[in-house]
């Protein structure tokens, strides 16, 4: 595997606030739920969630395993947008987003671009 040394790219990362997602999924907006419960609610409501994301999204996988020399990683949710021709990676957080979370998503995006994207795909988008 090539070393992942590309600089942090803010334009590839997006953030959502828990109260918006919690309300949509019927969860308490006080963040009194686990990431597993959040993921299960999203999968249960996948059609509505896809419509919220916008046009062209297709569900690819949940807890997608990526094995590298650096270790094993699991991406919470993976979608593909056939209009944009790119993957969307979602790393669910039920707590305040930290610099480590942003760095982790940046690593996921670079790993995905290197290991999963085809030659005709646009750069991967990360959402935390």
N, C-alpha and C positions, 0 to 999 in steps of 0.2 A: 504494500500500500504506500502511495506517495504521502509524504508528510503534509499535514494540513496546516499550511502557513499563510493562507490568504488573510488579508487584513479584515477586521470586523466591518461588516457592511450593513449599516443601519437601514438602508432602503429595502433589505430583504426580510426585515423583522417587523411584525405588527403586534399590537397588544390589545386585549379586550378586558373590560372590567367585569368582575364576578357578578355584581348585582344585575347587569343586563342579561347575562347568560343564565343566572339562577332564576330570574323571573320567567324567562322564556321556557325553561325546563321544569318549572313548577317547584323549584327548590327554594328554601328559605334564603332571602337575600343577606342574611347575617353571616354567611360563609360557614354555617354550622353543618358542614357536610365534608366527606372525604373526596379525594381525587377519584377514587374508584366509583363512588356513588355518582359523581359528576359525569364520569365516562359512561357509566351504565345508562344514565338519563339521556345522554346525547345519542347513544346507540338506539335506545328506545324511540327517540324522537327524530331519527336520522332524516326522514323526508322533510320535516319542517326545518331542521337544521340546515340541510342542503339548500333549501329555498332562501334561508336567511343569508347564507354565504354569497349567493348570487347565481348567475347563469353559468352552466357548463361544468359544474362540479360533480364528480363521481367518487363514491367511497372506495378506498383501496384496502385499508387494513386498520386494525387496532392493535396496539402493543407490538408494532412491527419490529422484529429483531434485526439488528445490524451488528455483525461480528467483525471486528478489526483487530489488528495487532495491539491496539490500545485497550481492548476489552470488549465486552458485550454491552450494547445499548438498546433501549426499547423506546420507540417513538409512540406516544399515546395514540394519536390518530393521524392517518395519512389519506389525503384526497388527491385527485388529479383533476385539473381543469382542462377540458379538451378544447376550449376556445382559446385560452391563454397558452396552452401547450406547456403546462408546468405543474409540478407537484406542490401541494400545500401541506406542510407539516404542522401539527398542533401539539404543543406541550402544555397539558392542563396544569393549572396552578390554582389553589384555593387560598393562597396567602399572598401577601404583597410580593411583587416581582423584584428579585434581587439582581445584582450584576452577575452573579454566578448563573442565574437562570438565563440571562441574555447570552452569556458566553456559551452555555450548554446548547441553546438553540442555534447559535452561530456555528458551533461544531456540527450539529445535526444537519444543517443546511449544506455545509461544505462536504460532509460525508455523503449525503444523498446525491449531490451534484456529481461527485466522483464515482460513486458505486452503483447508483440506480438509474440516473438519467440517460436517456438515449441521445443520439447525435442531433435529433430534431427538436429535443425538448429545450425550453427556455429555463433560465435559472430557477431553482426551487425557492419557494416563499416559506418563511417561518412565522408562526403565530403562537404567541405565548399569552 
